Amino acid sequence: MLNAFFSITTACKANNRKHLMTETALITYVAALFSMMNPIGNTGVFAGMTADRDAATARRIAWTCAGAIALTLLTVTWTGGILLKFFGITVHELRAAGGVIVLLIALSMLRSDNSHRQTPQEAASAAEQNHIAVVPLAIPIVAGPGAIATAIVAAERHSGIWAKIDLSIAAVGLALFTGFLFSVSKPIANKLGESGMGVVTRLMGMVLAAIAMGMLADGVKGMIPALAS
């Protein structure tokens, strides 16, 4: 009886080890997710999109965005591909749709069109002022198809509870880091001035347009494999 108990215990421990993440796997995941989220590069995008907001509002948007990023990544980490399958959406379709959204935003930034920020009616409402924090800042600019796909793949590869906790801690940490960078972007924008921010806005619009075209091309090629050949 005692031997049987120890055999079962040993088997359970061995099974748990299969679902634990190694340090190398966790570091690789953090590096991949960081690259996909690109918090440093997107700080310029955030500064351009909040150039007409006061410092307090920009900080509120930054931390709301961080919360939305964390919630998005936690959701896909713990549900894996279930959500996409439930809605009948593939990662390629998500990537293509995200590319279209980001491209429209980029074109607005290049034209110095503030319609992607807020309308006069929205400016009159403090609650409405945070609307860009979730879409498009959190989704799809930071937690876009690439970041979501990275989280889904990692969660399916490391399906154990403790592994998902590690993935969750990494995602929340990166979300908080992004929120911090976004929250301090306003002082930098103030030093640059209106003309300087105009240059930054157009430059980041070009960068966003390039990112959008890559997202759209990857999505379309994934949906239509014949185009990749």
Buried (B, 14 or more C-beta within 10 A) or exposed (E): EEEEEEEEEEEEEEEEEEEBBEEEBBEEBBEBBBEBBBBEEBBBBBBBBBBEBEBEBBBBBBBBBBBBBBBBBBBBBBBBBEEBEEEEEBBBBBBBBBBBBBBBBBBBBBEEEBEBBBEEEBEEEEEEBBBBBBEBBBBBBBBBBBBBBBBBBBBEEBEBEEBBEBBBEBBBBBBBBBBBBBBBBBEBBBEBEEEBBBEBBBBBBEBBBEBBBBBBBBBBBBEEEEEEE
